[in-house]
Amino acid sequence: MLTPEHIIFYFFSAIAVVSAIAVISTRNPVRSVLSLVITFFAMSAIWMMLRAEFLSLILLLVYVGAVMTLFLFVVMMINIDNASKKKGLVHYWLGVLAVVGLVTGILVINAGPFNFGLKQLPAPVPEPADFSNTHAVGSLLFTQYIYAFEVAGALLLAAMIAAITLAHRAPHKRKIQRPADQIAVRPEDRVRLVKMPPEQKPQEGV
């Protein structure tokens, strides 16, 4: 029997699946980023239904409010040659299909009815009135998963440093000011007085 909660869950799930497919199938990069924003909104609603209020709000504030906005501005400012991107992707379609098939098979095996359901995973008990989702996530994250949390932070830091190193380019034909050279300059280096004999006017009739 369908309840209002089931209808809302299926509604946001359908939006998440359709927008996620649009992310990888849309040719326009700006529309792809906007589709990813819609996916985050739908997943935030699903997390809210799962009583993960803190994670739901963090997904909206951090990813949609900051990260995706930054991605959108970067994509809009960069001149992307769509023709060259499409031409280069055709050569890798076999590898892409193999990876997609592998990931889909792993998801079907691990997320199938044999591993999930009310028989394998009973419904959670109701939380008390003073239950705090933020306190529960923080306690679990910094106790049981503290090493995984630190490793993830180190990996993200290494990825950020690698991205900055790869994207950094040395200045080329760029005029910059050097304050040390400006302070160390001497008056005789700036102005040079040259004495020249006066030019004599030619005499008339000569």
C-alpha positions in Angstrom: 0.0 0.0 0.0 1.4 3.3 -1.0 1.6 6.0 1.6 2.4 9.7 1.1 5.9 9.1 2.2 6.4 6.4 -0.5 5.0 8.8 -3.1 7.3 11.6 -2.1 10.3 9.2 -2.0 9.6 7.9 -5.5 9.0 11.4 -6.8 12.4 12.7 -5.6 14.1 9.5 -6.6 12.8 9.8 -10.1 14.0 13.4 -10.2 17.5 12.4 -9.0 17.8 9.6 -11.5 16.6 11.7 -14.5 18.9 14.6 -13.6 21.8 12.4 -12.9 21.4 10.9 -16.4 21.2 14.4 -17.8 24.5 15.3 -16.2 26.4 12.8 -18.3 24.3 13.0 -21.4 23.8 16.8 -21.9 26.2 18.3 -24.4 26.1 21.8 -23.0 28.4 21.9 -19.9 26.3 24.7 -18.2 23.1 22.5 -18.5 25.1 19.6 -17.1 26.1 21.6 -14.0 22.5 22.8 -13.5 21.3 19.1 -13.8 23.8 18.2 -11.1 22.4 21.0 -8.9 18.9 19.5 -9.3 20.3 16.0 -8.4 21.7 17.5 -5.2 18.4 19.1 -4.3 16.6 15.7 -4.8 19.1 13.8 -2.8 18.9 16.4 0.0 15.1 15.8 0.1 15.7 12.0 0.3 18.2 12.5 3.1 15.7 14.6 4.9 13.1 11.8 4.7 15.7 9.4 6.1 16.0 11.7 9.2 19.5 12.8 8.3 18.8 16.5 8.6 22.3 17.6 9.2 23.7 15.9 6.1 20.8 17.2 4.1 21.4 20.8 5.0 25.1 20.4 4.5 24.5 19.1 1.0 22.4 22.2 0.2 24.7 24.7 1.9 28.1 23.4 0.9 27.6 21.6 -2.4 24.7 23.6 -4.0 25.5 26.9 -2.3 29.3 27.0 -2.8 30.9 24.2 -4.8 28.3 24.0 -7.6 28.0 27.8 -7.8 31.8 27.9 -8.3 31.7 25.2 -10.9 28.9 27.0 -12.8 30.9 30.3 -12.9 34.1 28.5 -14.0 32.3 26.6 -16.7 30.6 29.8 -18.0 33.9 31.7 -18.1 35.9 29.0 -19.8 35.6 28.8 -23.5 35.0 25.1 -24.1 35.4 23.7 -27.6 32.5 21.2 -27.7 33.4 19.8 -31.1 36.8 18.7 -29.9 35.5 17.2 -26.7 32.9 15.2 -28.6 35.4 13.9 -31.1 37.8 12.8 -28.4 35.1 10.9 -26.4 34.2 8.6 -29.3 37.5 6.8 -29.1 36.8 5.8 -25.5 33.2 4.6 -25.7 34.2 0.9 -25.3 36.1 1.7 -22.1 33.3 3.8 -20.8 30.7 1.1 -21.5 32.9 -1.5 -19.7 33.3 0.7 -16.6 29.6 1.5 -16.6 28.7 -2.2 -16.9 31.2 -3.1 -14.1 29.8 -0.5 -11.7 26.2 -1.4 -12.5 26.9 -5.1 -11.9 28.6 -4.3 -8.5 25.6 -2.1 -7.5 23.1 -4.8 -8.5 24.9 -7.5 -6.6 25.5 -5.5 -3.4 22.2 -3.5 -3.4 20.0 -6.4 -4.5 17.1 -8.0 -2.5 19.5 -10.5 -0.9 21.3 -7.8 1.0 18.6 -5.2 1.6 15.1 -5.3 2.9 13.2 -5.5 6.1 14.3 -9.1 6.7 18.0 -8.3 6.4 17.8 -4.8 7.8 14.9 -4.2 10.3 13.3 -0.8 10.5 15.1 1.5 12.9 13.6 2.2 16.3 12.1 5.6 16.9 14.5 8.1 18.4 13.9 9.8 21.7 12.6 13.4 21.9 16.0 14.8 22.7 17.8 13.0 19.8 20.3 15.1 17.9 21.3 13.9 14.4 24.3 16.3 14.4 25.6 14.9 17.7 25.1 11.3 16.5 27.0 12.0 13.2 29.8 13.8 15.0 30.2 11.1 17.7 30.3 8.4 15.1 32.6 10.3 12.8 35.2 11.2 15.3 35.3 7.9 17.2 34.6 4.8 15.0 35.6 6.4 11.7 38.3 8.8 12.8 41.1 7.1 10.8 39.0 7.0 7.6 38.1 10.7 8.2 41.7 11.7 8.5 42.7 9.6 5.5 40.0 11.2 3.4 41.1 14.7 4.5 44.8 13.9 3.6 43.7 12.6 0.2 41.6 15.7 -0.5 44.6 17.9 0.5 46.9 16.0 -1.8 44.4 16.2 -4.6 44.1 20.0 -4.1 47.9 20.5 -4.1 48.2 18.3 -7.2 45.5 20.3 -9.0 47.1 23.6 -8.1 50.6 22.3 -9.2 49.3 21.0 -12.6 47.2 24.1 -13.3 49.9 26.6 -12.3 51.8 28.3 -15.1 54.8 30.5 -14.8 54.2 34.1 -15.8 54.9 34.7 -19.4 55.4 38.2 -20.8 53.7 39.7 -17.9 54.7 43.1 -16.4 55.0 43.0 -12.7 56.2 45.4 -10.1 59.2 44.5 -7.9 59.1 46.7 -4.7 62.7 45.8 -3.8 64.0 47.0 -7.1 62.0 50.2 -6.8 63.3 51.0 -3.3 66.9 50.2 -4.3 66.9 52.6 -7.3 69.3 55.5 -7.3 68.7 59.0 -8.8 71.6 58.7 -11.2 70.1 55.5 -12.6 66.8 57.2 -13.4 67.9 60.4 -15.0 71.0 60.8 -17.1 72.1 64.3 -18.1 73.9 64.4 -21.5 75.7 67.6 -22.5 75.6 68.3 -26.2 77.0 71.2 -28.1 74.4 73.6 -29.4 73.4 73.2 -33.0 74.5 76.1 -35.2 72.0 77.6 -37.6 73.2 77.6 -41.2 74.0 81.1 -42.5 71.7 82.6 -45.1 73.0 82.7 -48.7 75.5 80.0 -48.1 
